[in-house]
Amino acid sequence: MRQLTALDAQFLNVETATTAAHVAGLAILDPADGAVNRAALAELLLERLHLSPALSLRLAAVPLGLDHPYWAEDPGFDLGNHLFELTLPAPGDDWQLADAVAEIHARRLDRAHPLWEMHLINGLADGRVAVYTKVHHAAIDGVSGAETLATLLDLTPDGHLKRRDIPTTSADRLRRAGPTAPIHLANGTRPTTALTHAAKGPRPTTASVRALKDTGVPNDTQVPNDTQVPNDTVAPNGTRAPEGVPGLSAQDVPGLAAMLAGAVMRTATHPVRAVQSVVRAAEDLDAIPLAAGLPGAKLIAKAARLVARDRHERPELPSLAVPRTPFNGPISARRHLSFGSLPLKDVKNVAKAHGMSVNDVVMGLCASALRSWLRERDALPETPLIVAMPVAVRTAGAKDLVGNQISAMVAPMPTNVPDPEERLRAVGSVMGRAKRRFALAPATWLSELCSVLPAPLTSLATPAIFRLAGMAFPPINLIVSNVPGPQFPLYLCGGRVLSYYPLSVLTDVSGGLNITCFSYDGMLDFGIVACPERMDDVWGLLGHLRTALDELSDERVGDEFRDGVGIDLVAG
């Protein structure tokens, strides 16, 4: 059984009454004549649950919080704790959908169960349906999140039927799924039946998952192996545990004595590990928010690299001084969100014309949109905003691990440059320098800083530290993420996925605004999450993104996309 790393545990520690640390996605689907329904989703989940370990593992806490928790199988797994359904009132427009999802997104996950939920949302305009899924950040990062998504999707409308030879009516699906028990749905109603434990059956293949990986899922996404696992894991209460998680079983939870012994050993050796973490973090002191502004930070970083015999010459970063903005400071428990799409073809044409990557153009669009939004409120700082960008560092050897394999790049966002073309060139220059530095020596300071304090102290101190930092000296202004995805249609339970909007985390430290985008099937799908006490108009920011692209595009490019010409794969 695997113990959470210090970085994984930190995502648990940051949760408070105002912070929920899960990542999520909102998929908009064609309903496929009613094929996308709760019964079909339930059967799909039960069939493919074992392909994603994060969906069947729960936390096993160490007594008194003396050490980081462990991941353990949930022997009493009940799908009723994870799958919910609601219906929007008419007319079911995007604003109503955003309000409903924002309310769900603001709620923390129940740590007594595996840390994920899926909500089927009916009643959308034009007969569409939506599926909102959230998973705790302690369990997945961007790469493993893409893997989890891929396990549930198919390349063809009938892919979910070809993978198994079973009856396809709703009644047959319910009978095949196993025992039933009552479930409370998100809208307060109770269905007549509910799906709990997975029926024992043949292990589905991962052919379609491999196809997704080979034809468009991010390059560093790894697909689970077809390794066989025992099918006779039985929980103490006599129910069958979810099958197929490599190397784990219901008996893997350590006993009280083993947990305490491990905690004592790690506490005794922690000072040595803490010193090692401090030294390694010092090598990137000039790239760590707040620390980079300390007197002598660059000299200390160079000295630490000399001691570590690191001969890589890192490009020097510009100032990381964080200006004050309306969306920085302590956040509330409420969330507002907006979502929308931009043509990927237009973005790629801008990237080609300026000799830069798609990711650089996305950062330029965000810089322009934020500049416009702040100017409307007479709140535009004279210095650039400081933005953090998560970077996946998951290797092939870590592809089956639950948890996080991530780092971060921190760089200025030139919101202080008035001209759109000059602003875009400034973004390209800043991002190029940051990427060259990361390529020479990938930053590990994020995980190293999480390892400095012992587990009991970290869990107690983190909420207070984050709150204080948000009020007094925020280290960044916001987080912006761009995740490349497949450029062809995918299907869920037979329904075509029309759009997929990623939604991420807000904390006191990172501020009351998060922008994430996902490229899918010729479009860039943006999900914007904000604290309403920090940002009063989240839809306005989305409009500024569209305007920013119009500023950099000509009319011919827009007409070319509308005619369906030249949509190709993500280049950057």
Buried (B, 14 or more C-beta within 10 A) or exposed (E): BBBBBBBBBBBBBBBBEBBBBBBBBBBBBBBBEEBBBBBBBBBBBBBBBBBBBBBBBBBBBBEEBBBBBBBBBBBBBBBBBBBBBBBBEEEBEBEBBBEBBBEBBBBBBEBEBBBBBBBBBBBBEEEBBBBBBBBBBBBBBBBBBBBBBBBBBBBEBEBBBEBBEEEBEBEEBBEBBBEBEEBEBBBEEEBEBBBBBBBEEEBBEBBBBBBBBEEBBBEBBBBBEEEEBEEEBEBEEEBBBBBBBEEBBBBBBBEEEEBBEBBEEBBEEBEEBBEEBBEBBBBBBBBBBBBBBEEEBBEBBBBBBEEEEBEEEBEEBBEBBBBEBBBBBBBBBEBBBBBBBBBBBBBBBBBEBBEBBBBBBBBBBBBBBBBBBBEEEEEBBEEBBBBBBBBBBBEEEEBBBBBBBBBBBBBBBBBBBEEBEEBBBBBBBBBBBBBEBBEEBEBBBBBBBBBBBBBBEBBEEBBEBBBEBBEEEBBBBBBBBBBBBBBBBBBBBBBBBBBBBBBBBBBBBBBBBBBBBBBBBBBBBBBBBBBBBBBEBBBBBBBBBBEBBBBBBEEEBBEBBEEEEEBEBBEB
